[in-house]
Amino acid sequence: MSLNLLLPEPGVTALLASWPDEPCVYEREAGELDRVINPESIDHYLETGCVPADEIAVVSNGAAPHPDRHRTAGRTDPAKLRSLYEDGHTIRLGNPQRVVPFLADVSRGIQRETGFSNYLHAFVTPPGRQGLRHHWDQ
């Protein structure tokens, strides 16, 4: 069950019983998701330049610099991304389920389990920084 990769059993049960109308926080044990998607794998994904340029957003203190700050000739520039990260920017990687097979399987599994479409985003924020304001997404 794909939801079990993200939530402990009480969270899965609650989500499948009713859609949340307020933020919920659950703690879970590390598992398969953490072995496959971890700081090293995300760093490698960023360093390869394989992240589609139009699926990247960079933000710091609620403001986003122009996309050319992380692109060269319209393509993802890993060195520019690294520099922005080191300057304290959060990097949002949009729709990794389109290019990472493991995440494609997870996304499809959640769709089967819930009956709802979904998409994934990954946020990489430097330690001690906050790129986005507090919010929650249903």
Number of C-alpha atoms within 10 A of each C-alpha: 11 18 20 17 18 21 17 14 14 10 18 17 13 12 15 13 10 8 10 11 7 8 9 10 6 10 9 12 10 10 11 11 15 13 11 13 13 11 12 11 13 15 13 12 16 19 16 11 16 14 20 16 19 13 13 20 18 24 20 20 13 12 11 14 13 11 15 14 15 23 19 14 7 12 15 25 21 20 15 15 22 17 13 20 18 13 11 19 27 25 23 17 22 19 19 20 18 14 12 12 11 14 20 17 13 19 21 17 15 20 16 13 14 14 11 9 10 12 14 14 12 13 16 16 20 16 8 6 12 16 21 15 9 6 6 8 5 7
